């Protein structure tokens, strides 16, 4: 299913997609029962940063799954979508039954990638369809599962194309489901999308709204308005939250010193980084690391 290595650049264990022998490269569909048999529980519980998408849906039982320090309680109905780069930790799988769909970020065509916003690292992890949508998603999952296990019935390239189309139907439906309140999810503004993508690319280089505004050709106030409408917070806070998230990932899941993390995130000194982190979380970097790892306060 996966290959695992320790990423020396980031200091967080990463897992990389490896197609099962004889199956199309880029996608795998398996019951959670198979995952339990194939991967030791302690390995699943350990923090990991996959470089491919995880879609999880339950047909019975319950599952707690942590994604970037937020615990999600999954039961039949909602879906969990973990995207490349997010740090996840599996909970107890012993009472969970359902389906896990894994796929590489380059498996789907560009139109589907754009339409389903596959590269959006800020998309909701938990997707909650209304009953009518849930039925359509179950049907899409059943079709995808049946095709995945029908290897050999069609030429391999045709089989792969069928999987690509069936997965596209599923992710497009998931990306455009209604919210739990029943209102349509708003389409993000183009200005916000450009800013979001620029922050993802350059947050270790600059934390100044003015720099992003100049690079994108907008006024800083325009970026703030677009980010407020698209994410519910101002542009500066959006940047800061992305920096703090990466800092938390590195503090929790690596043994790098605060000074090395400060350098990796573009801070001039460990002191500056510690002050910045403390102002936004109420903890020093080391205190956060001790808390998240369950160590006594120093």
ABEGO torsion letter per residue (X at the ends): XBBBBBBAAAGBBBBBBBBBBGBBBGBBBBBAAAAAAABBAAAAABBBBBABBBBBBBABEBBBBBBGGBBBBBBBGBBBBBBBGBBBBBBBAAABBEBBBBBBAAABBAAAAAAAGAABAABBABBBBBAAAAAAAAAAAAAAAAAAAABGABBAAAAAAAAAAAAAAAAAAAAABBBAAGBBBBBBBAAAAAAAAAAAAAAAABABAAAAAAAAGBBAAAAAAAAAAAAGBBAAAAAAAAAAAAAAAAAAABABBAAAAAAAAGBABAAAAAAAAAAAAGBBAAAAAAAAAGBBBX
